[in-house]
Amino acid sequence: MRHSRHQDEEEEEEVEHQQQQQQQEEEEKRNVQEELEQDQQRNVLRRVHDAAMWS
């Protein structure tokens, strides 16, 4: 009886661990997306700046 109870607890921990991993992966994806957007903004600003310099 105790044996199966122990297994249940381990399974619950495993599920929690998987959920935490998913959250981490989603956060990392968001961070990458934000970095890409910031890079794009910088590139646009640089192009606008260069265009203004040469016009």
C-alpha distance matrix in Angstrom:
0.0 3.8 5.3 5.6 6.6 8.9 10.2 11.1 13.0 14.8 15.9 17.2 19.2 20.5 21.8 23.4 25.0 26.5 27.9 29.5 31.0 32.4 34.0 35.5 37.0 38.4 40.0 41.5 43.0 44.5 45.9 47.5 48.9 50.4 51.9 53.5 55.0 56.4 57.9 59.5 60.9 62.4 63.9 65.4 66.9 68.2 69.9 71.4 72.6 74.1 75.8 77.2 78.6 80.3 81.7
3.8 0.0 3.8 5.6 5.1 6.2 8.7 10.0 10.8 12.6 14.4 15.6 16.9 18.6 20.3 21.5 22.8 24.8 26.2 27.4 29.0 30.8 32.1 33.4 35.1 36.7 38.0 39.4 41.2 42.6 43.8 45.5 47.1 48.5 49.8 51.6 53.1 54.3 55.8 57.6 59.0 60.2 61.9 63.6 64.8 66.1 67.9 69.4 70.5 72.1 73.8 75.2 76.4 78.3 79.7
5.3 3.8 0.0 3.8 5.4 5.2 6.4 8.9 10.2 10.9 12.6 14.6 15.8 16.8 18.8 20.4 21.4 23.0 24.9 26.2 27.4 29.2 30.9 32.0 33.4 35.3 36.7 37.9 39.5 41.3 42.5 43.8 45.6 47.1 48.3 49.9 51.7 53.0 54.2 56.0 57.6 58.8 60.3 62.0 63.4 64.6 66.3 68.0 69.1 70.5 72.3 73.8 75.0 76.6 78.2
5.6 5.6 3.8 0.0 3.8 5.3 5.0 6.3 8.8 9.9 10.5 12.5 14.4 15.3 16.6 18.6 20.0 21.2 22.9 24.6 25.8 27.2 29.0 30.5 31.7 33.3 35.0 36.4 37.7 39.4 40.9 42.3 43.7 45.4 46.8 48.2 49.9 51.4 52.7 54.3 55.9 57.3 58.7 60.3 61.8 63.1 64.7 66.3 67.5 69.0 70.6 72.2 73.5 75.1 76.5
6.6 5.1 5.4 3.8 0.0 3.8 5.4 5.1 6.5 8.9 10.0 10.8 12.7 14.5 15.6 16.9 18.7 20.3 21.5 23.0 24.8 26.2 27.6 29.1 30.8 32.1 33.6 35.2 36.7 38.1 39.5 41.2 42.6 44.0 45.6 47.2 48.6 50.0 51.5 53.2 54.5 55.9 57.6 59.1 60.4 61.9 63.6 65.0 66.2 67.8 69.4 70.8 72.2 74.0 75.3
8.9 6.2 5.2 5.3 3.8 0.0 3.8 5.4 5.2 6.4 8.8 10.1 10.9 12.6 14.6 15.7 16.7 18.8 20.4 21.4 22.9 24.8 26.2 27.3 29.0 30.8 32.0 33.3 35.1 36.7 37.8 39.4 41.1 42.5 43.7 45.5 47.1 48.3 49.7 51.5 53.0 54.2 55.8 57.5 58.8 60.0 61.8 63.4 64.4 65.9 67.7 69.2 70.3 72.1 73.6
10.2 8.7 6.4 5.0 5.4 3.8 0.0 3.8 5.4 5.1 6.2 8.7 10.0 10.5 12.5 14.4 15.3 16.7 18.6 20.1 21.2 22.8 24.7 25.9 27.1 28.9 30.5 31.7 33.2 35.0 36.3 37.6 39.3 40.9 42.2 43.6 45.4 46.8 48.0 49.7 51.3 52.6 54.0 55.8 57.2 58.4 60.1 61.7 62.9 64.3 66.0 67.6 68.8 70.4 71.9
11.1 10.0 8.9 6.3 5.1 5.4 3.8 0.0 3.8 5.4 5.1 6.3 8.7 9.8 10.7 12.5 14.2 15.5 16.8 18.6 20.1 21.3 22.9 24.6 26.0 27.3 29.0 30.5 31.9 33.4 35.0 36.4 37.8 39.4 40.9 42.4 43.9 45.4 46.9 48.4 49.9 51.3 52.8 54.3 55.8 57.2 58.8 60.3 61.6 63.1 64.7 66.2 67.6 69.3 70.6
13.0 10.8 10.2 8.8 6.5 5.2 5.4 3.8 0.0 3.8 5.4 5.1 6.3 8.7 10.0 10.7 12.3 14.4 15.5 16.6 18.5 20.2 21.3 22.7 24.6 26.0 27.2 28.8 30.5 31.9 33.1 34.9 36.4 37.7 39.2 40.9 42.4 43.6 45.2 46.9 48.2 49.6 51.2 52.8 54.1 55.5 57.3 58.7 59.8 61.4 63.1 64.5 65.8 67.6 69.0
14.8 12.6 10.9 9.9 8.9 6.4 5.1 5.4 3.8 0.0 3.8 5.4 5.1 6.2 8.8 9.9 10.5 12.5 14.4 15.4 16.6 18.6 20.1 21.1 22.7 24.6 25.9 27.0 28.8 30.5 31.6 33.0 34.8 36.3 37.5 39.1 40.9 42.1 43.4 45.2 46.8 47.9 49.5 51.2 52.6 53.8 55.5 57.1 58.2 59.7 61.4 62.9 64.1 65.8 67.4
15.9 14.4 12.6 10.5 10.0 8.8 6.2 5.1 5.4 3.8 0.0 3.8 5.4 5.0 6.3 8.7 9.8 10.6 12.5 14.3 15.4 16.7 18.6 20.1 21.2 22.8 24.6 25.9 27.2 28.9 30.4 31.7 33.2 34.9 36.3 37.7 39.3 40.9 42.2 43.7 45.4 46.8 48.1 49.7 51.3 52.6 54.1 55.7 57.0 58.4 60.0 61.6 62.9 64.6 66.0
17.2 15.6 14.6 12.5 10.8 10.1 8.7 6.3 5.1 5.4 3.8 0.0 3.8 5.4 5.1 6.3 8.6 10.0 10.7 12.5 14.3 15.5 16.8 18.6 20.1 21.3 22.8 24.6 26.0 27.3 28.8 30.5 31.8 33.3 34.9 36.5 37.8 39.3 40.9 42.4 43.7 45.3 46.9 48.3 49.7 51.2 52.8 54.2 55.5 57.1 58.7 60.1 61.5 63.2 64.5
19.2 16.9 15.8 14.4 12.7 10.9 10.0 8.7 6.3 5.1 5.4 3.8 0.0 3.8 5.4 5.1 6.1 8.7 9.9 10.5 12.3 14.3 15.4 16.5 18.4 20.0 21.1 22.6 24.4 25.8 26.9 28.6 30.3 31.6 32.9 34.7 36.3 37.4 38.9 40.8 42.1 43.3 45.0 46.7 47.9 49.2 51.1 52.5 53.6 55.2 56.9 58.3 59.5 61.4 62.8
20.5 18.6 16.8 15.3 14.5 12.6 10.5 9.8 8.7 6.2 5.0 5.4 3.8 0.0 3.8 5.5 5.0 6.3 8.7 9.9 10.6 12.5 14.4 15.4 16.6 18.6 20.1 21.1 22.7 24.6 25.8 27.1 28.8 30.4 31.6 33.1 34.9 36.3 37.5 39.2 40.8 42.1 43.5 45.2 46.7 47.9 49.5 51.2 52.4 53.8 55.5 57.0 58.3 59.9 61.4
21.8 20.3 18.8 16.6 15.6 14.6 12.5 10.7 10.0 8.8 6.3 5.1 5.4 3.8 0.0 3.8 5.4 5.1 6.3 8.7 9.9 10.7 12.5 14.4 15.4 16.7 18.6 20.1 21.2 22.8 24.5 25.9 27.2 28.9 30.5 31.8 33.3 34.9 36.3 37.8 39.3 40.9 42.3 43.7 45.3 46.7 48.2 49.7 51.1 52.6 54.1 55.6 57.0 58.7 60.0
23.4 21.5 20.4 18.6 16.9 15.7 14.4 12.5 10.7 9.9 8.7 6.3 5.1 5.5 3.8 0.0 3.8 5.4 5.1 6.2 8.7 9.9 10.6 12.4 14.3 15.4 16.6 18.5 20.1 21.2 22.6 24.5 25.8 27.1 28.7 30.4 31.7 33.1 34.8 36.4 37.6 39.1 40.8 42.2 43.5 45.0 46.7 48.1 49.3 51.0 52.6 53.9 55.3 57.1 58.4
25.0 22.8 21.4 20.0 18.7 16.7 15.3 14.2 12.3 10.5 9.8 8.6 6.1 5.0 5.4 3.8 0.0 3.8 5.4 5.1 6.3 8.7 10.0 10.6 12.4 14.4 15.4 16.6 18.5 20.1 21.1 22.6 24.4 25.8 27.0 28.7 30.4 31.6 33.0 34.8 36.3 37.5 39.0 40.8 42.1 43.3 45.1 46.7 47.7 49.2 51.0 52.5 53.6 55.4 56.9
26.5 24.8 23.0 21.2 20.3 18.8 16.7 15.5 14.4 12.5 10.6 10.0 8.7 6.3 5.1 5.4 3.8 0.0 3.8 5.4 5.1 6.2 8.7 9.9 10.6 12.4 14.3 15.3 16.6 18.5 20.0 21.1 22.6 24.4 25.8 27.0 28.8 30.3 31.6 33.1 34.8 36.2 37.5 39.1 40.7 42.0 43.5 45.1 46.4 47.8 49.4 51.0 52.3 53.9 55.3
27.9 26.2 24.9 22.9 21.5 20.4 18.6 16.8 15.5 14.4 12.5 10.7 9.9 8.7 6.3 5.1 5.4 3.8 0.0 3.8 5.4 5.1 6.3 8.7 9.9 10.6 12.4 14.3 15.4 16.6 18.5 20.1 21.2 22.7 24.5 25.9 27.1 28.7 30.4 31.8 33.1 34.8 36.3 37.6 39.1 40.7 42.2 43.6 44.9 46.6 48.0 49.5 51.0 52.7 53.9
29.5 27.4 26.2 24.6 23.0 21.4 20.1 18.6 16.6 15.4 14.3 12.5 10.5 9.9 8.7 6.2 5.1 5.4 3.8 0.0 3.8 5.4 5.1 6.2 8.7 9.9 10.6 12.3 14.3 15.4 16.5 18.4 20.0 21.1 22.6 24.4 25.8 27.0 28.6 30.4 31.6 32.9 34.7 36.2 37.4 38.9 40.7 42.1 43.1 44.8 46.5 47.8 49.1 51.0 52.4
31.0 29.0 27.4 25.8 24.8 22.9 21.2 20.1 18.5 16.6 15.4 14.3 12.3 10.6 9.9 8.7 6.3 5.1 5.4 3.8 0.0 3.8 5.4 5.1 6.2 8.6 9.9 10.5 12.3 14.3 15.3 16.5 18.3 19.9 21.0 22.6 24.4 25.7 26.9 28.7 30.3 31.5 32.9 34.7 36.1 37.3 39.0 40.6 41.8 43.2 44.9 46.4 47.6 49.3 50.8
32.4 30.8 29.2 27.2 26.2 24.8 22.8 21.3 20.2 18.6 16.7 15.5 14.3 12.5 10.7 9.9 8.7 6.2 5.1 5.4 3.8 0.0 3.8 5.4 5.1 6.2 8.6 9.9 10.6 12.4 14.2 15.4 16.5 18.4 20.0 21.1 22.7 24.4 25.8 27.1 28.7 30.3 31.6 33.1 34.7 36.1 37.5 39.1 40.5 41.9 43.4 45.0 46.5 48.0 49.3
34.0 32.1 30.9 29.0 27.6 26.2 24.7 22.9 21.3 20.1 18.6 16.8 15.4 14.4 12.5 10.6 10.0 8.7 6.3 5.1 5.4 3.8 0.0 3.8 5.5 5.1 6.2 8.6 9.9 10.6 12.3 14.3 15.3 16.5 18.4 20.0 21.1 22.5 24.4 25.8 27.0 28.6 30.3 31.6 33.0 34.6 36.2 37.5 38.8 40.5 42.0 43.3 44.8 46.6 47.8
35.5 33.4 32.0 30.5 29.1 27.3 25.9 24.6 22.7 21.1 20.1 18.6 16.5 15.4 14.4 12.4 10.6 9.9 8.7 6.2 5.1 5.4 3.8 0.0 3.8 5.4 5.1 6.2 8.6 9.9 10.5 12.3 14.2 15.3 16.4 18.4 20.0 21.0 22.5 24.4 25.7 26.9 28.5 30.3 31.5 32.8 34.6 36.1 37.1 38.7 40.5 41.8 43.1 44.9 46.4
37.0 35.1 33.4 31.7 30.8 29.0 27.1 26.0 24.6 22.7 21.2 20.1 18.4 16.6 15.4 14.3 12.4 10.6 9.9 8.7 6.2 5.1 5.5 3.8 0.0 3.8 5.4 5.1 6.2 8.6 9.8 10.5 12.3 14.2 15.3 16.5 18.4 19.9 21.0 22.6 24.4 25.7 26.9 28.7 30.3 31.4 32.9 34.6 35.9 37.2 38.9 40.5 41.8 43.3 44.8
38.4 36.7 35.3 33.3 32.1 30.8 28.9 27.3 26.0 24.6 22.8 21.3 20.0 18.6 16.7 15.4 14.4 12.4 10.6 9.9 8.6 6.2 5.1 5.4 3.8 0.0 3.8 5.4 5.1 6.2 8.7 9.9 10.5 12.4 14.3 15.4 16.6 18.4 20.0 21.1 22.6 24.4 25.8 27.0 28.7 30.2 31.6 33.0 34.5 36.1 37.4 39.0 40.5 42.1 43.3
40.0 38.0 36.7 35.0 33.6 32.0 30.5 29.0 27.2 25.9 24.6 22.8 21.1 20.1 18.6 16.6 15.4 14.3 12.4 10.6 9.9 8.6 6.2 5.1 5.4 3.8 0.0 3.8 5.4 5.0 6.2 8.6 9.8 10.5 12.3 14.2 15.3 16.4 18.3 19.9 21.0 22.5 24.3 25.7 26.9 28.5 30.2 31.5 32.6 34.4 36.0 37.3 38.7 40.6 41.8
41.5 39.4 37.9 36.4 35.2 33.3 31.7 30.5 28.8 27.0 25.9 24.6 22.6 21.1 20.1 18.5 16.6 15.3 14.3 12.3 10.5 9.9 8.6 6.2 5.1 5.4 3.8 0.0 3.8 5.4 5.0 6.1 8.5 9.8 10.5 12.3 14.2 15.2 16.4 18.3 19.9 21.0 22.5 24.3 25.6 26.8 28.5 30.2 31.2 32.7 34.4 36.0 37.1 38.8 40.4
43.0 41.2 39.5 37.7 36.7 35.1 33.2 31.9 30.5 28.8 27.2 26.0 24.4 22.7 21.2 20.1 18.5 16.6 15.4 14.3 12.3 10.6 9.9 8.6 6.2 5.1 5.4 3.8 0.0 3.8 5.4 5.1 6.1 8.6 9.9 10.6 12.4 14.3 15.3 16.6 18.4 20.0 21.1 22.6 24.4 25.7 27.0 28.6 30.1 31.4 32.9 34.6 36.0 37.5 38.8
44.5 42.6 41.3 39.4 38.1 36.7 35.0 33.4 31.9 30.5 28.9 27.3 25.8 24.6 22.8 21.2 20.1 18.5 16.6 15.4 14.3 12.4 10.6 9.9 8.6 6.2 5.0 5.4 3.8 0.0 3.8 5.5 5.0 6.2 8.6 9.9 10.6 12.3 14.2 15.3 16.5 18.4 19.9 21.1 22.5 24.3 25.7 26.9 28.4 30.1 31.4 32.8 34.5 36.2 37.3
45.9 43.8 42.5 40.9 39.5 37.8 36.3 35.0 33.1 31.6 30.4 28.8 26.9 25.8 24.5 22.6 21.1 20.0 18.5 16.5 15.3 14.2 12.3 10.5 9.8 8.7 6.2 5.0 5.4 3.8 0.0 3.8 5.4 5.1 6.2 8.6 9.9 10.5 12.2 14.2 15.3 16.4 18.3 19.9 21.0 22.4 24.3 25.7 26.7 28.4 30.1 31.4 32.7 34.5 36.0
47.5 45.5 43.8 42.3 41.2 39.4 37.6 36.4 34.9 33.0 31.7 30.5 28.6 27.1 25.9 24.5 22.6 21.1 20.1 18.4 16.5 15.4 14.3 12.3 10.5 9.9 8.6 6.1 5.1 5.5 3.8 0.0 3.8 5.4 5.1 6.2 8.6 9.9 10.5 12.3 14.2 15.3 16.4 18.4 19.9 20.9 22.5 24.3 25.5 26.7 28.4 30.1 31.3 32.8 34.4
48.9 47.1 45.6 43.7 42.6 41.1 39.3 37.8 36.4 34.8 33.2 31.8 30.3 28.8 27.2 25.8 24.4 22.6 21.2 20.0 18.3 16.5 15.3 14.2 12.3 10.5 9.8 8.5 6.1 5.0 5.4 3.8 0.0 3.8 5.5 5.1 6.3 8.7 9.9 10.6 12.4 14.3 15.4 16.6 18.4 19.9 21.1 22.6 24.2 25.6 26.9 28.6 30.2 31.6 32.8
50.4 48.5 47.1 45.4 44.0 42.5 40.9 39.4 37.7 36.3 34.9 33.3 31.6 30.4 28.9 27.1 25.8 24.4 22.7 21.1 19.9 18.4 16.5 15.3 14.2 12.4 10.5 9.8 8.6 6.2 5.1 5.4 3.8 0.0 3.8 5.4 5.1 6.2 8.6 9.8 10.5 12.3 14.2 15.3 16.5 18.3 19.9 21.0 22.3 24.2 25.6 26.8 28.4 30.3 31.4
51.9 49.8 48.3 46.8 45.6 43.7 42.2 40.9 39.2 37.5 36.3 34.9 32.9 31.6 30.5 28.7 27.0 25.8 24.5 22.6 21.0 20.0 18.4 16.4 15.3 14.3 12.3 10.5 9.9 8.6 6.2 5.1 5.5 3.8 0.0 3.8 5.4 5.1 6.1 8.6 9.8 10.5 12.2 14.2 15.2 16.3 18.3 19.9 20.7 22.3 24.1 25.5 26.6 28.5 30.0
53.5 51.6 49.9 48.2 47.2 45.5 43.6 42.4 40.9 39.1 37.7 36.5 34.7 33.1 31.8 30.4 28.7 27.0 25.9 24.4 22.6 21.1 20.0 18.4 16.5 15.4 14.2 12.3 10.6 9.9 8.6 6.2 5.1 5.4 3.8 0.0 3.8 5.5 5.1 6.2 8.6 9.9 10.5 12.3 14.2 15.2 16.5 18.3 19.7 20.9 22.4 24.2 25.5 26.9 28.3
55.0 53.1 51.7 49.9 48.6 47.1 45.4 43.9 42.4 40.9 39.3 37.8 36.3 34.9 33.3 31.7 30.4 28.8 27.1 25.8 24.4 22.7 21.1 20.0 18.4 16.6 15.3 14.2 12.4 10.6 9.9 8.6 6.3 5.1 5.4 3.8 0.0 3.8 5.4 5.1 6.2 8.6 9.8 10.5 12.3 14.1 15.3 16.4 18.1 19.8 20.9 22.4 24.2 25.7 26.7
56.4 54.3 53.0 51.4 50.0 48.3 46.8 45.4 43.6 42.1 40.9 39.3 37.4 36.3 34.9 33.1 31.6 30.3 28.7 27.0 25.7 24.4 22.5 21.0 19.9 18.4 16.4 15.2 14.3 12.3 10.5 9.9 8.7 6.2 5.1 5.5 3.8 0.0 3.8 5.4 5.0 6.2 8.6 9.8 10.5 12.2 14.2 15.2 16.2 18.1 19.8 20.9 22.3 24.3 25.6
57.9 55.8 54.2 52.7 51.5 49.7 48.0 46.9 45.2 43.4 42.2 40.9 38.9 37.5 36.3 34.8 33.0 31.6 30.4 28.6 26.9 25.8 24.4 22.5 21.0 20.0 18.3 16.4 15.3 14.2 12.2 10.5 9.9 8.6 6.1 5.1 5.4 3.8 0.0 3.8 5.4 5.1 6.2 8.6 9.8 10.4 12.3 14.2 15.1 16.3 18.2 19.8 20.8 22.4 24.1
59.5 57.6 56.0 54.3 53.2 51.5 49.7 48.4 46.9 45.2 43.7 42.4 40.8 39.2 37.8 36.4 34.8 33.1 31.8 30.4 28.7 27.1 25.8 24.4 22.6 21.1 19.9 18.3 16.6 15.3 14.2 12.3 10.6 9.8 8.6 6.2 5.1 5.4 3.8 0.0 3.8 5.4 5.1 6.1 8.6 9.8 10.5 12.2 14.0 15.1 16.3 18.2 19.8 21.0 22.2
60.9 59.0 57.6 55.9 54.5 53.0 51.3 49.9 48.2 46.8 45.4 43.7 42.1 40.8 39.3 37.6 36.3 34.8 33.1 31.6 30.3 28.7 27.0 25.7 24.4 22.6 21.0 19.9 18.4 16.5 15.3 14.2 12.4 10.5 9.8 8.6 6.2 5.0 5.4 3.8 0.0 3.8 5.4 5.1 6.1 8.5 9.9 10.5 12.0 14.1 15.2 16.3 18.2 20.0 20.9
62.4 60.2 58.8 57.3 55.9 54.2 52.6 51.3 49.6 47.9 46.8 45.3 43.3 42.1 40.9 39.1 37.5 36.2 34.8 32.9 31.5 30.3 28.6 26.9 25.7 24.4 22.5 21.0 20.0 18.4 16.4 15.3 14.3 12.3 10.5 9.9 8.6 6.2 5.1 5.4 3.8 0.0 3.8 5.4 5.1 6.1 8.6 9.8 10.3 12.1 14.0 15.1 16.2 18.3 19.8
63.9 61.9 60.3 58.7 57.6 55.8 54.0 52.8 51.2 49.5 48.1 46.9 45.0 43.5 42.3 40.8 39.0 37.5 36.3 34.7 32.9 31.6 30.3 28.5 26.9 25.8 24.3 22.5 21.1 19.9 18.3 16.4 15.4 14.2 12.2 10.5 9.8 8.6 6.2 5.1 5.4 3.8 0.0 3.8 5.4 5.0 6.1 8.6 9.7 10.4 12.1 14.1 15.1 16.4 18.0
65.4 63.6 62.0 60.3 59.1 57.5 55.8 54.3 52.8 51.2 49.7 48.3 46.7 45.2 43.7 42.2 40.8 39.1 37.6 36.2 34.7 33.1 31.6 30.3 28.7 27.0 25.7 24.3 22.6 21.1 19.9 18.4 16.6 15.3 14.2 12.3 10.5 9.8 8.6 6.1 5.1 5.4 3.8 0.0 3.8 5.4 5.1 6.1 8.4 9.8 10.4 12.2 14.1 15.4 16.2
66.9 64.8 63.4 61.8 60.4 58.8 57.2 55.8 54.1 52.6 51.3 49.7 47.9 46.7 45.3 43.5 42.1 40.7 39.1 37.4 36.1 34.7 33.0 31.5 30.3 28.7 26.9 25.6 24.4 22.5 21.0 19.9 18.4 16.5 15.2 14.2 12.3 10.5 9.8 8.6 6.1 5.1 5.4 3.8 0.0 3.8 5.4 5.1 6.0 8.5 9.8 10.4 12.1 14.3 15.2
68.2 66.1 64.6 63.1 61.9 60.0 58.4 57.2 55.5 53.8 52.6 51.2 49.2 47.9 46.7 45.0 43.3 42.0 40.7 38.9 37.3 36.1 34.6 32.8 31.4 30.2 28.5 26.8 25.7 24.3 22.4 20.9 19.9 18.3 16.3 15.2 14.1 12.2 10.4 9.8 8.5 6.1 5.0 5.4 3.8 0.0 3.8 5.5 5.0 6.0 8.5 9.7 10.4 12.3 14.1
69.9 67.9 66.3 64.7 63.6 61.8 60.1 58.8 57.3 55.5 54.1 52.8 51.1 49.5 48.2 46.7 45.1 43.5 42.2 40.7 39.0 37.5 36.2 34.6 32.9 31.6 30.2 28.5 27.0 25.7 24.3 22.5 21.1 19.9 18.3 16.5 15.3 14.2 12.3 10.5 9.9 8.6 6.1 5.1 5.4 3.8 0.0 3.8 5.3 5.0 6.0 8.4 9.7 10.5 11.9
71.4 69.4 68.0 66.3 65.0 63.4 61.7 60.3 58.7 57.1 55.7 54.2 52.5 51.2 49.7 48.1 46.7 45.1 43.6 42.1 40.6 39.1 37.5 36.1 34.6 33.0 31.5 30.2 28.6 26.9 25.7 24.3 22.6 21.0 19.9 18.3 16.4 15.2 14.2 12.2 10.5 9.8 8.6 6.1 5.1 5.5 3.8 0.0 3.8 5.5 5.1 6.1 8.6 10.0 10.5
72.6 70.5 69.1 67.5 66.2 64.4 62.9 61.6 59.8 58.2 57.0 55.5 53.6 52.4 51.1 49.3 47.7 46.4 44.9 43.1 41.8 40.5 38.8 37.1 35.9 34.5 32.6 31.2 30.1 28.4 26.7 25.5 24.2 22.3 20.7 19.7 18.1 16.2 15.1 14.0 12.0 10.3 9.7 8.4 6.0 5.0 5.3 3.8 0.0 3.8 5.5 5.1 6.2 8.8 10.1
74.1 72.1 70.5 69.0 67.8 65.9 64.3 63.1 61.4 59.7 58.4 57.1 55.2 53.8 52.6 51.0 49.2 47.8 46.6 44.8 43.2 41.9 40.5 38.7 37.2 36.1 34.4 32.7 31.4 30.1 28.4 26.7 25.6 24.2 22.3 20.9 19.8 18.1 16.3 15.1 14.1 12.1 10.4 9.8 8.5 6.0 5.0 5.5 3.8 0.0 3.8 5.4 5.0 6.3 8.6
75.8 73.8 72.3 70.6 69.4 67.7 66.0 64.7 63.1 61.4 60.0 58.7 56.9 55.5 54.1 52.6 51.0 49.4 48.0 46.5 44.9 43.4 42.0 40.5 38.9 37.4 36.0 34.4 32.9 31.4 30.1 28.4 26.9 25.6 24.1 22.4 20.9 19.8 18.2 16.3 15.2 14.0 12.1 10.4 9.8 8.5 6.0 5.1 5.5 3.8 0.0 3.8 5.4 5.3 6.0
77.2 75.2 73.8 72.2 70.8 69.2 67.6 66.2 64.5 62.9 61.6 60.1 58.3 57.0 55.6 53.9 52.5 51.0 49.5 47.8 46.4 45.0 43.3 41.8 40.5 39.0 37.3 36.0 34.6 32.8 31.4 30.1 28.6 26.8 25.5 24.2 22.4 20.9 19.8 18.2 16.3 15.1 14.1 12.2 10.4 9.7 8.4 6.1 5.1 5.4 3.8 0.0 3.8 5.6 5.4
78.6 76.4 75.0 73.5 72.2 70.3 68.8 67.6 65.8 64.1 62.9 61.5 59.5 58.3 57.0 55.3 53.6 52.3 51.0 49.1 47.6 46.5 44.8 43.1 41.8 40.5 38.7 37.1 36.0 34.5 32.7 31.3 30.2 28.4 26.6 25.5 24.2 22.3 20.8 19.8 18.2 16.2 15.1 14.1 12.1 10.4 9.7 8.6 6.2 5.0 5.4 3.8 0.0 3.8 5.8
80.3 78.3 76.6 75.1 74.0 72.1 70.4 69.3 67.6 65.8 64.6 63.2 61.4 59.9 58.7 57.1 55.4 53.9 52.7 51.0 49.3 48.0 46.6 44.9 43.3 42.1 40.6 38.8 37.5 36.2 34.5 32.8 31.6 30.3 28.5 26.9 25.7 24.3 22.4 21.0 20.0 18.3 16.4 15.4 14.3 12.3 10.5 10.0 8.8 6.3 5.3 5.6 3.8 0.0 3.8
81.7 79.7 78.2 76.5 75.3 73.6 71.9 70.6 69.0 67.4 66.0 64.5 62.8 61.4 60.0 58.4 56.9 55.3 53.9 52.4 50.8 49.3 47.8 46.4 44.8 43.3 41.8 40.4 38.8 37.3 36.0 34.4 32.8 31.4 30.0 28.3 26.7 25.6 24.1 22.2 20.9 19.8 18.0 16.2 15.2 14.1 11.9 10.5 10.1 8.6 6.0 5.4 5.8 3.8 0.0
